[in-house]
């Protein structure tokens, strides 16, 4: 079974970004709003800040207390929208429960929405128009491209229907001419549906859901999940169980997760380039 490691793919993207960003008159800039003290969010934001520095981007984290009122967040996003020196705005999720997630994400200028979650960008994705794409699904497509996994004409099954991964993943595969099925917790005989896939994307958020009965021999399996368990980090795929069946598999860790920040950095660069910097 071939391992589809994300690090070589991400490194190639970073090398390209360094070359292209050097040609801009000013460096791409990203502002991350971090609300509250969620430990995982702190880790994710630190890695984004570090990657910006390594690429020569301007990365800034603005920290707000978990008790912040929504009006304060909206005012800050409005100011960042108006600041031409800010190219990308990212509100780190999850948000404290008193804050309206959808309204906050919609308040970001779509041209600065480097997470690719604004309804305008989602609509552009549906129509196949150029847009800032959600980072994790875009990273999956880069992995398939890098390892020369054929997509056109293949049957693809996406397990999961979230706005962040499942739905945009299906759209990107469809745009690449795959025949796509979106499966989920209400799908009858999920294993049978998954066994039809030449490309199986597991984004259900359930540890080791995908076992040997879910995988067609020779299939490419993309594991988007990551979970902390007493046995360490695991994905949505039971890697040991499918090792003798799958033709290729993304590892956890070191697979898709590595690509998410790489695609975020690409979106920041594209947002900067589009405003003429």
C-alpha positions as CSV (number, residue, x, y, z in Angstrom):
1,X,0.0,0.0,0.0
2,X,1.3,3.4,-1.0
3,X,1.5,6.1,1.7
4,X,0.3,9.5,0.5
5,X,2.3,11.7,2.9
6,X,1.3,15.3,3.0
7,X,4.7,16.8,3.8
8,X,6.3,16.6,0.3
9,X,3.2,18.1,-1.2
10,X,3.1,20.9,1.3
11,X,6.9,21.6,0.9
12,X,6.5,21.9,-2.9
13,X,3.6,24.4,-2.3
14,X,5.7,26.4,0.2
15,X,8.6,26.6,-2.2
16,X,6.3,27.9,-4.9
17,X,4.8,30.5,-2.6
18,X,8.1,31.8,-1.5
19,X,9.1,32.4,-5.2
20,X,5.8,34.0,-6.1
21,X,5.4,36.1,-3.0
22,X,8.9,37.6,-3.5
23,X,7.5,39.2,-6.7
24,X,4.8,41.2,-4.9
25,X,5.4,44.8,-3.9
26,X,4.5,44.0,-0.3
27,X,4.1,40.7,1.6
28,X,0.8,39.0,1.9
29,X,-0.8,39.5,5.3
30,X,-3.1,37.4,7.4
31,X,-5.0,38.4,10.6
32,X,-6.4,35.6,12.8
33,X,-9.0,36.4,15.4
34,X,-8.7,34.0,18.3
35,X,-11.6,34.2,20.7
36,X,-11.3,32.4,24.0
37,X,-8.7,29.9,25.3
38,X,-9.5,26.7,23.5
39,X,-6.2,24.7,23.7
40,X,-6.5,23.1,20.3
41,X,-7.2,26.5,18.8
42,X,-4.1,28.0,20.5
43,X,-2.0,25.2,18.9
44,X,-3.5,25.7,15.4
45,X,-3.1,29.5,15.5
46,X,0.5,29.2,16.6
47,X,1.3,26.9,13.7
48,X,-0.3,29.4,11.3
49,X,1.6,32.3,12.8
50,X,4.9,30.3,12.5
51,X,4.2,29.4,8.9
52,X,3.5,33.0,7.9
53,X,6.9,34.0,9.4
54,X,8.7,31.2,7.5
55,X,7.2,32.3,4.2
56,X,7.8,36.0,4.7
57,X,4.1,36.8,5.1
58,X,2.8,39.2,7.7
59,X,0.9,37.1,10.2
60,X,-0.9,38.6,13.2
61,X,-3.0,37.0,15.9
62,X,-5.6,39.2,17.7
63,X,-6.8,37.6,20.9
64,X,-10.3,38.4,22.3
65,X,-11.7,37.0,25.6
66,X,-14.3,34.2,25.5
67,X,-16.8,36.6,27.0
68,X,-16.6,39.1,24.2
69,X,-19.9,40.4,22.8
70,X,-20.8,39.8,19.2
71,X,-20.9,43.6,18.4
72,X,-17.3,43.9,19.3
73,X,-16.3,41.1,16.9
74,X,-18.4,42.5,14.1
75,X,-16.8,46.0,14.5
76,X,-13.3,44.4,14.5
77,X,-14.0,42.4,11.3
78,X,-15.5,45.5,9.6
79,X,-12.3,47.4,10.4
80,X,-10.2,44.6,9.0
81,X,-12.4,44.4,5.9
82,X,-11.6,48.1,5.2
83,X,-7.9,47.8,5.8
84,X,-6.2,47.4,2.4
85,X,-3.0,46.2,4.1
86,X,-4.9,43.1,5.4
87,X,-5.4,40.5,2.7
88,X,-6.7,37.6,4.6
89,X,-9.0,37.3,7.7
90,X,-9.6,34.1,9.6
91,X,-11.8,33.6,12.6
92,X,-10.5,30.6,14.4
93,X,-13.2,28.0,15.1
94,X,-14.9,26.9,17.3
95,X,-16.4,30.0,18.8
96,X,-17.7,30.5,22.3
97,X,-21.4,29.6,22.4
98,X,-22.8,33.1,22.8
99,X,-21.4,34.1,19.4
100,X,-23.4,33.6,16.1
101,X,-21.0,31.5,14.0
102,X,-22.7,31.9,10.7
103,X,-23.3,35.7,11.0
104,X,-19.6,36.2,12.0
105,X,-18.3,34.2,9.1
106,X,-20.6,36.0,6.7
107,X,-19.4,39.4,7.9
108,X,-15.9,38.7,6.5
109,X,-15.3,40.3,3.0
110,X,-15.5,37.3,0.6
111,X,-12.3,38.5,-1.1
112,X,-10.5,38.1,2.3
113,X,-12.2,34.9,3.4
114,X,-9.1,32.7,3.3
115,X,-11.0,29.8,5.0
116,X,-13.3,29.7,2.0
117,X,-16.4,29.5,4.1
118,X,-18.3,32.6,3.1
119,X,-21.6,31.8,1.3
120,X,-20.4,33.9,-1.7
121,X,-17.3,31.7,-2.0
122,X,-19.4,28.6,-1.5
123,X,-21.6,29.7,-4.3
124,X,-18.7,30.3,-6.6
125,X,-17.4,26.8,-5.8
126,X,-20.8,25.3,-6.7
127,X,-20.8,27.2,-10.0
128,X,-17.2,26.1,-10.8
129,X,-16.0,29.7,-10.7
130,X,-12.5,30.8,-9.4
131,X,-12.7,31.4,-5.6
132,X,-10.9,31.0,-2.3
133,X,-11.5,27.2,-1.7
134,X,-11.9,25.6,1.7
135,X,-8.4,24.6,2.8
136,X,-8.8,20.9,3.7
137,X,-10.6,19.8,0.5
138,X,-8.3,21.8,-1.6
139,X,-5.4,20.1,0.1
140,X,-6.9,16.7,-0.7
141,X,-7.0,17.6,-4.4
142,X,-3.3,18.6,-4.2
143,X,-2.4,15.3,-2.7
144,X,-4.2,13.4,-5.5
145,X,-2.5,15.6,-8.1
146,X,1.0,15.3,-6.6
147,X,0.8,11.5,-6.4
148,X,-0.7,11.2,-9.9
149,X,-3.9,9.5,-8.7
150,X,-6.4,9.6,-11.6
151,X,-9.6,11.4,-10.7
152,X,-11.4,11.9,-14.1
153,X,-13.9,9.2,-14.7
154,X,-13.3,7.5,-11.4
155,X,-16.0,6.8,-8.8
156,X,-15.5,8.8,-5.6
157,X,-17.3,8.5,-2.3
158,X,-17.1,11.2,0.3
159,X,-18.2,10.1,3.8
160,X,-19.4,13.2,5.6
161,X,-21.4,16.3,4.6
162,X,-20.0,19.2,6.6
163,X,-19.8,22.6,5.1
164,X,-16.1,22.7,5.9
165,X,-15.0,19.4,4.3
166,X,-17.7,17.0,3.0
167,X,-19.7,19.3,0.7
168,X,-16.8,21.2,-0.9
169,X,-14.8,18.0,-1.2
170,X,-17.6,16.5,-3.3
171,X,-17.7,19.7,-5.5
172,X,-14.0,19.7,-6.1
173,X,-14.0,16.0,-7.1
174,X,-17.0,16.7,-9.4
175,X,-15.1,19.5,-11.0
176,X,-12.3,17.1,-11.7
177,X,-14.8,14.9,-13.5
178,X,-15.2,12.2,-10.9
179,X,-18.6,10.5,-10.4
180,X,-19.3,11.5,-6.8
181,X,-21.5,10.1,-4.1
182,X,-21.9,11.8,-0.7
183,X,-22.6,9.4,2.1
184,X,-23.3,10.1,5.8
185,X,-24.7,8.7,9.0
186,X,-28.2,8.1,7.5
187,X,-26.9,6.2,4.4
188,X,-28.2,2.7,4.4
189,X,-25.4,0.0,4.2
190,X,-22.6,2.6,4.3
191,X,-20.0,-0.1,3.8
192,X,-21.6,-1.2,0.6
193,X,-21.6,2.3,-0.8
194,X,-18.0,2.9,0.2
195,X,-16.9,-0.3,-1.5
196,X,-17.9,1.2,-4.8
197,X,-15.3,3.9,-4.5
198,X,-12.1,4.2,-6.5
199,X,-11.4,7.2,-4.3
200,X,-12.8,7.1,-0.8
201,X,-12.6,10.2,1.3
202,X,-13.4,9.7,5.0
203,X,-14.5,12.9,6.7
204,X,-17.2,11.6,9.1
205,X,-15.5,12.6,12.4
206,X,-15.7,9.1,13.8
207,X,-12.5,7.3,14.9
208,X,-11.7,4.2,12.8
209,X,-15.1,4.1,11.2
210,X,-13.7,2.9,7.8
211,X,-12.6,-0.8,8.2
212,X,-11.9,-3.6,5.8
213,X,-15.5,-4.1,4.7
214,X,-15.7,-0.5,3.5
215,X,-12.8,-0.6,1.0
216,X,-12.6,-1.9,-2.5
217,X,-9.3,-3.6,-3.3
218,X,-6.8,-1.1,-4.8
219,X,-8.8,2.0,-3.8
220,X,-7.2,5.3,-2.8
221,X,-8.3,6.1,0.7
222,X,-8.1,9.7,2.0
223,X,-8.4,10.0,5.8
224,X,-9.4,13.5,6.8
225,X,-10.2,12.7,10.4
226,X,-7.9,13.1,13.4
227,X,-8.7,12.0,16.9
228,X,-6.8,11.8,20.2
229,X,-7.3,8.4,21.8
230,X,-5.5,6.5,24.6
231,X,-3.6,4.8,21.8
232,X,-2.5,8.1,20.2
233,X,-3.7,9.9,17.2
234,X,-6.0,8.0,14.8
235,X,-8.1,9.0,11.9
236,X,-11.5,8.0,10.5
237,X,-9.9,5.0,8.9
238,X,-8.7,1.9,10.6
239,X,-5.3,1.9,8.8
240,X,-4.2,-1.5,10.0
241,X,-7.5,-3.1,9.0
242,X,-7.3,-1.8,5.4
243,X,-3.6,-2.1,4.8
244,X,-3.8,-5.2,2.7
245,X,-6.7,-3.9,0.7
246,X,-6.1,-0.2,-0.2
247,X,-3.9,0.8,-3.0
248,X,-2.9,4.1,-1.3
249,X,-3.7,5.8,2.0
250,X,-3.0,9.2,3.6
251,X,-1.3,8.7,7.0
252,X,-2.6,10.1,10.3
253,X,-0.8,12.2,11.4
254,X,1.2,13.5,8.5
255,X,-1.4,13.3,5.7
256,X,-4.2,15.7,5.0
257,X,-3.7,17.8,8.2
258,X,-0.3,18.9,6.9
259,X,-2.0,20.3,3.8
260,X,-4.6,22.4,5.5
261,X,-2.2,25.1,6.5
262,X,-0.4,25.0,3.2
263,X,-3.6,25.7,1.4
264,X,-4.5,28.5,3.8
265,X,-1.1,30.1,3.0
266,X,-1.9,29.7,-0.7
267,X,-5.3,31.4,-0.2
268,X,-3.6,34.3,1.6
269,X,-1.2,34.7,-1.3
270,X,-4.0,34.6,-3.8
271,X,-6.0,37.2,-1.9
272,X,-3.0,39.5,-1.8
273,X,-2.3,39.0,-5.5
274,X,-5.9,39.7,-6.4
275,X,-5.8,43.2,-4.8
276,X,-2.8,44.1,-6.9
277,X,0.0,44.0,-4.3
